[in-house]
Amino acid sequence: MSGVNRSQMKMDNLDRSLLKELEGDARQSYRELAKKTGVSVVTVAQRVRKMEHDGIIKGYAGILNQEMLGYEITTITEVTVSKGKLVEVQEKIAKLNSVCAVYDVTGIEDSIVISKFKNRDEVSKFTKELLSVPYVERTNTHLVLNTYKEDFRYPLLTE
């Protein structure tokens, strides 16, 4: 879906209602969604398939409690990259195991990386691996002490 201006994609209140419902519970059947939105099952199916096709719905996943799975450490790493190599570096970083998110940002640093780890040893290995990526000039890693909110689902609003 690269190259498509997402702001040009037309969505109405039904689309937003369906997305909000799916974001809350993606295991709902089309029948349940139809009942909640007041439209036919066929309409729900068509709309959901179109949003999947258009790339608005990228997939379906469970929301896991990462701490209960042992990933108790979150880091936020600022990365400085050699000029002209940002995309290449970010693509490599995005493939590293512990990485949850890679952002191209404004400011002094070029990129921000969010990662999850089970222990300090994993953080240490990751930091060394990150510094070994060609064209990474410098990193500055912040260890998250407490998480007050972590929910990357978009709070859909009706217009």
C-alpha positions as MATLAB code, in Angstrom:
seq = 'MSGVNRSQMKMDNLDRSLLKELEGDARQSYRELAKKTGVSVVTVAQRVRKMEHDGIIKGYAGILNQEMLGYEITTITEVTVSKGKLVEVQEKIAKLNSVCAVYDVTGIEDSIVISKFKNRDEVSKFTKELLSVPYVERTNTHLVLNTYKEDFRYPLLTE';
ca = [
       0.000    0.000    0.000;
       3.040    2.253   -0.167;
       2.622    5.410   -2.160;
      -1.087    5.712   -1.353;
      -2.122    8.896    0.399;
      -4.122    7.527    3.309;
      -5.850   10.869    3.844;
      -7.570   10.362    0.473;
      -9.170    7.089    1.558;
     -12.839    7.743    2.203;
     -14.275    6.244    5.365;
     -17.719    6.844    6.746;
     -19.231    6.324   10.194;
     -20.019    2.675    9.425;
     -16.379    1.967    8.555;
     -15.227    3.692   11.752;
     -17.806    1.759   13.815;
     -16.654   -1.527   12.332;
     -13.007   -0.689   12.961;
     -13.731    0.309   16.547;
     -15.601   -2.952   17.138;
     -12.854   -5.042   15.534;
     -10.180   -3.247   17.498;
     -12.020   -4.081   20.698;
     -12.567   -7.731   19.727;
     -11.371   -8.967   16.338;
     -12.910  -12.394   16.941;
     -16.444  -11.097   16.437;
     -18.397  -12.688   13.609;
     -19.862  -10.656   10.775;
     -23.267  -11.506   12.259;
     -22.307   -9.946   15.621;
     -20.872   -6.888   13.879;
     -24.031   -6.519   11.784;
     -26.196   -6.623   14.895;
     -24.058   -3.984   16.658;
     -23.902   -1.623   13.659;
     -27.462   -2.106   12.402;
     -26.570   -3.205    8.878;
     -26.731   -6.521    7.021;
     -24.141   -9.273    7.328;
     -23.402   -8.866    3.598;
     -22.694   -5.150    4.062;
     -20.364   -5.884    7.003;
     -18.501   -8.538    5.005;
     -18.106   -6.233    1.993;
     -16.875   -3.312    4.104;
     -14.412   -5.415    6.108;
     -13.019   -7.087    2.960;
     -12.614   -3.682    1.295;
     -10.751   -2.285    4.315;
      -8.512   -5.379    4.303;
      -7.885   -4.969    0.564;
      -7.169   -1.231    0.945;
      -4.680   -1.917    3.738;
      -6.669   -0.155    6.460;
      -6.942   -3.497    8.265;
      -3.423   -4.937    8.158;
      -4.185   -8.111   10.097;
      -5.706   -9.559   13.244;
      -3.821  -10.305   16.442;
      -4.342  -10.983   20.107;
      -3.176   -8.400   22.613;
      -0.630  -10.146   24.808;
       0.459   -9.289   28.325;
       4.175   -9.077   27.587;
       5.192   -8.899   31.235;
       3.415  -12.186   31.956;
       5.409  -13.692   29.083;
       8.631  -12.542   30.766;
       9.317   -9.364   28.801;
       9.634   -7.044   31.769;
      12.162   -4.599   30.316;
      11.225   -1.939   27.761;
      13.839    0.316   26.215;
      13.592    3.436   24.102;
      16.738    3.925   22.047;
      17.702    7.066   20.176;
      19.805    6.283   17.103;
      22.075    8.584   15.106;
      22.726    7.398   11.548;
      25.274    8.443    8.916;
      23.827   10.858    6.383;
      21.970    9.239    3.507;
      21.743    5.803    5.138;
      18.669    6.221    7.368;
      16.223    4.002    5.459;
      18.810    1.257    4.999;
      19.643    1.289    8.724;
      16.016    1.399    9.847;
      15.181   -1.602    7.648;
      18.001   -3.589    9.312;
      16.999   -2.500   12.823;
      13.352   -3.405   12.181;
      14.420   -7.018   11.564;
      16.179   -7.399   14.935;
      14.365   -9.782   17.299;
      13.479   -7.592   20.266;
      12.333   -4.573   18.236;
       8.665   -3.562   18.556;
       8.781   -0.237   16.705;
      11.168    1.890   14.638;
      10.359    5.553   14.093;
      11.909    8.143   11.788;
      11.821   11.303   13.933;
      12.603   14.997   13.977;
      15.136   16.442   16.377;
      18.779   15.752   17.093;
      18.500   11.979   16.684;
      17.437   10.302   13.448;
      15.447    7.369   14.744;
      13.723    6.015   17.865;
      13.560    2.271   18.543;
      11.206    0.648   21.066;
      12.274   -2.819   22.238;
      11.274   -5.466   24.810;
      13.560   -7.789   26.760;
      13.438  -10.487   29.432;
      16.625   -9.440   31.240;
      19.587   -7.046   31.311;
      21.798   -9.502   29.438;
      19.407   -9.350   26.455;
      19.495   -5.520   26.598;
      23.287   -5.584   26.604;
      23.486   -7.968   23.631;
      20.904   -5.933   21.718;
      22.766   -2.665   22.334;
      26.006   -4.169   21.041;
      24.186   -5.629   18.025;
      22.609   -2.245   17.298;
      25.983   -0.510   17.465;
      27.409   -3.076   15.016;
      24.844   -2.203   12.327;
      26.737   -0.379    9.550;
      26.192    3.410    9.534;
      24.864    3.543   13.123;
      27.013    6.298   14.583;
      25.635    6.525   18.111;
      22.854    5.236   20.350;
      21.354    6.488   23.591;
      19.208    3.912   25.380;
      16.578    4.762   27.989;
      15.293    2.058   30.313;
      11.556    2.394   31.033;
      10.973    2.281   34.799;
       7.171    2.175   34.848;
       4.546    1.886   32.129;
       1.363    3.836   32.798;
      -0.173    3.260   29.389;
       0.852    1.138   26.449;
      -1.872    0.611   23.908;
      -1.136    1.119   20.240;
      -4.722    0.625   19.174;
      -6.030    3.821   17.625;
      -8.868    5.521   19.531;
     -11.263    5.838   16.607;
     -13.569    8.801   16.745;
     -16.670    9.361   14.673;
     -16.634   12.488   12.568;
];
